[in-house]
C-alpha cells in the first residue's frame, strides 16, 4: 500500500509531524507531534497540535496511533493532548526504559518516576507490526541518535525520525547520552536496504545551504546516491570519524531540558505539587 501522507512543519523547532492515512479508509496515525513551548515564559501552546486536529476533523479521520520515533530533545510531544481530543494509542520503542533510566538520574526524579515505559500504551521492538485500518506498519529499531529510536515502515513509506535528514543535510547527531555514531551507521544501512523507491519522511529539516525551501520527503534511492554523510557507499570508519568530529562542535538543543522531562513521560508534565503547580528542573553541569 501507499499511504496518504500529510506533513505539518513547525518552523520554531524545524520539526515535521505527519498524518499517515490508510488509502482505503479513514484510519490514520499521527507521527511525532509538537506541543509548542516558550522557554522564556514557561508557557505551552497547542497551535501546532490544533492544526493537526483541524485537519483530522475536517477530513473525518479515525486516529488509531500516536507514534513517537524516539524521545525528542528539541521539542515537546503533544501526544496526550491529541489523544484526549482524537483518541489513539501512544507508541514508542521498548528501549524507552534505557532513556528513562538515564534521564531519571540526570533529573533526579526519584523512585516515584516509573522507568518501565508504562506511561506509553504500546512499546515496540524490532520486527513488531501494527495496523492502521487495513494498512500494516512494521517496526525497525534504528538506534544511534538515541537508544530508543525507531523507523516506522508503513506501506511504501518510512518515517525515520532523526536518523536521516534530507540528502543535502546528512544525518543526525549522536552525542546525547546513549547515542553512538557506530550504531547510527548500522541503523542507516538497515534503512537503505529497503527498496530504492521507498519514500522516506524525515523528522526535521534545516534547509541546507543553497536550498530555498524546506523539504521532508525523499527516497531510499536518493539517500543512497546523494546523502552527504552516507551516500555513495561511504565507509563506516569515515562516517564515524566525521560524525564524532561534527558532534563535538554542536551546542545542546535549546529545548532539551524541558523536552526530555516531558517526552520520557509520554508527553505528560511532571506531577504537580500540592498547590497544583507544575515545575520543570534544570540540572546544572549534567548535559
Secondary structure as the mmCIF struct_conf table of DSSP 4:
data_model
#
loop_
_struct_conf.conf_type_id
_struct_conf.id
_struct_conf.beg_label_comp_id
_struct_conf.beg_label_asym_id
_struct_conf.beg_label_seq_id
_struct_conf.end_label_comp_id
_struct_conf.end_label_asym_id
_struct_conf.end_label_seq_id
STRN STRN1 UNK A 4 UNK A 10
TURN_TY1_P TURN_TY1_P1 UNK A 11 UNK A 14
STRN STRN2 UNK A 15 UNK A 21
TURN_TY1_P TURN_TY1_P2 UNK A 23 UNK A 24
BEND BEND1 UNK A 25 UNK A 26
STRN STRN3 UNK A 27 UNK A 31
BEND BEND2 UNK A 32 UNK A 32
STRN STRN4 UNK A 35 UNK A 35
STRN STRN5 UNK A 36 UNK A 38
TURN_TY1_P TURN_TY1_P3 UNK A 39 UNK A 42
STRN STRN6 UNK A 43 UNK A 45
HELX_RH_AL_P HELX_RH_AL_P1 UNK A 47 UNK A 58
TURN_TY1_P TURN_TY1_P4 UNK A 59 UNK A 60
STRN STRN7 UNK A 62 UNK A 67
BEND BEND3 UNK A 69 UNK A 70
BEND BEND4 UNK A 73 UNK A 75
STRN STRN8 UNK A 76 UNK A 76
HELX_RH_AL_P HELX_RH_AL_P2 UNK A 79 UNK A 86
STRN STRN9 UNK A 89 UNK A 93
TURN_TY1_P TURN_TY1_P5 UNK A 94 UNK A 95
HELX_RH_AL_P HELX_RH_AL_P3 UNK A 96 UNK A 106
TURN_TY1_P TURN_TY1_P6 UNK A 107 UNK A 108
TURN_TY1_P TURN_TY1_P7 UNK A 111 UNK A 112
BEND BEND5 UNK A 113 UNK A 113
BEND BEND6 UNK A 116 UNK A 117
TURN_TY1_P TURN_TY1_P8 UNK A 118 UNK A 119
BEND BEND7 UNK A 120 UNK A 121
STRN STRN10 UNK A 122 UNK A 124
TURN_TY1_P TURN_TY1_P9 UNK A 126 UNK A 127
STRN STRN11 UNK A 129 UNK A 132
TURN_TY1_P TURN_TY1_P10 UNK A 133 UNK A 134
STRN STRN12 UNK A 135 UNK A 141
BEND BEND8 UNK A 144 UNK A 146
TURN_TY1_P TURN_TY1_P11 UNK A 147 UNK A 148
STRN STRN13 UNK A 150 UNK A 154
TURN_TY1_P TURN_TY1_P12 UNK A 155 UNK A 156
STRN STRN14 UNK A 157 UNK A 159
TURN_TY1_P TURN_TY1_P13 UNK A 161 UNK A 162
BEND BEND9 UNK A 163 UNK A 163
STRN STRN15 UNK A 164 UNK A 164
TURN_TY1_P TURN_TY1_P14 UNK A 167 UNK A 169
STRN STRN16 UNK A 171 UNK A 171
BEND BEND10 UNK A 176 UNK A 176
TURN_TY1_P TURN_TY1_P15 UNK A 177 UNK A 178
HELX_RH_AL_P HELX_RH_AL_P4 UNK A 181 UNK A 192
TURN_TY1_P TURN_TY1_P16 UNK A 193 UNK A 193
BEND BEND11 UNK A 194 UNK A 194
TURN_TY1_P TURN_TY1_P17 UNK A 196 UNK A 197
STRN STRN17 UNK A 199 UNK A 201
BEND BEND12 UNK A 203 UNK A 203
STRN STRN18 UNK A 204 UNK A 204
TURN_TY1_P TURN_TY1_P18 UNK A 209 UNK A 210
BEND BEND13 UNK A 213 UNK A 213
STRN STRN19 UNK A 217 UNK A 219
HELX_RH_AL_P HELX_RH_AL_P5 UNK A 220 UNK A 226
TURN_TY1_P TURN_TY1_P19 UNK A 228 UNK A 233
HELX_RH_AL_P HELX_RH_AL_P6 UNK A 236 UNK A 247
TURN_TY1_P TURN_TY1_P20 UNK A 248 UNK A 249
HELX_LH_PP_P HELX_LH_PP_P1 UNK A 250 UNK A 253
TURN_TY1_P TURN_TY1_P21 UNK A 254 UNK A 255
HELX_RH_AL_P HELX_RH_AL_P7 UNK A 256 UNK A 263
TURN_TY1_P TURN_TY1_P22 UNK A 264 UNK A 267
HELX_LH_PP_P HELX_LH_PP_P2 UNK A 268 UNK A 272
TURN_TY1_P TURN_TY1_P23 UNK A 274 UNK A 275
BEND BEND14 UNK A 276 UNK A 276
BEND BEND15 UNK A 284 UNK A 285
#
